[in-house]
Amino acid sequence: MNSEHKQYIENNIELIRNNNWNKFFLNAPAGTGAVLYTAGIDFMREMEQVPDECFSESSLTNITIPEGVNSIGEYAFYKCSSLTSITAPNSVTSIGISAFSECSSLTSITIPDSVTSIGGWAFYCCSSLISINILDGVTSIGDSAFRGCSGLTSITIPDGVTSISDYAFGYCSKLTSVTIPDSVTGIGSSAFEGCSSLTSVTIPDGVTSISDYAFWRCSSLASITIPNSVITIRSCAFSYCSSLTNITIPSSVTTIDNLAFQKCTSLKTVNFNGTSEQWRKIRMGEEVFKNVPARIVICSDGITSLR
């Protein structure tokens, strides 16, 4: 093998690329032929998976993955900065870690309903991605999967997903709306951190904890609905949500950690669905309401100190 080429072998099919990162040669067994690939690629149908790092940092502009391919490997299309479109078949079940990370020209993708897991960092910093259609087969979305997708304006998380991982949608700065299904029971750390255009969120029944920094610096967030299932609000969960004017905390909450609502500079009304006695029993961290204009909390039986 020439040192100027990188080689992948799968099921006796040899996939070679040169050091210019823009030409690919498939050397298949006798009778199946050989194909030279350049900037636009249609996979040979003999391939069952896209190998790890296979096309990373290449000059691909579009890709059509045929039926039969069942997985997209880690870093498979990492930093393919000219890649604008992807077509994936219903045979694909998993998208690996950083598979499309930093594909800065990618504008849209439909993830077929055969896919059950999206790896961590899979679409990290795909800054031109404005729409993504995640179908109902997906049950797992990895850490930072869509972090830094600064062009993404809306997202619907499918039924079946049980948790939103750490930084999953962090710094999607144009994201204005998100639909979280009832299947979700956990919202990870910094899951929506820095989503500065997000205006409202409804957290579904079943979620028991809102993790630290979950909505940190969501500066346009004016409305948040917290269900009766939530027990814990972690540190800085809503810090710097400067457009939030009121909040209703359910009586199920027993712990609010440090700085949970710090610098919510428009927060003037705090409601609590339990009694004043229940409010006083909540385990409060330090400076939970630091730099917040509200000074009292409205409970079901009257007004008491915000603490």
Helices and strands as residue ranges (DSSP letters): E 5-10, E 13-18, E 24-27, E 34-37, E 40-42, E 49-50, E 62-64, E 71-72, E 85-87, E 94-95, E 108-111, E 117-118, E 131-134, E 140-141, E 154-156, E 163-164, E 177-179, E 186-187, E 200-202, E 209-210, E 223-225, E 232-233, E 246-249, E 255-256, E 269-272, H 276-281, E 283-284, E 296-299, E 302-305
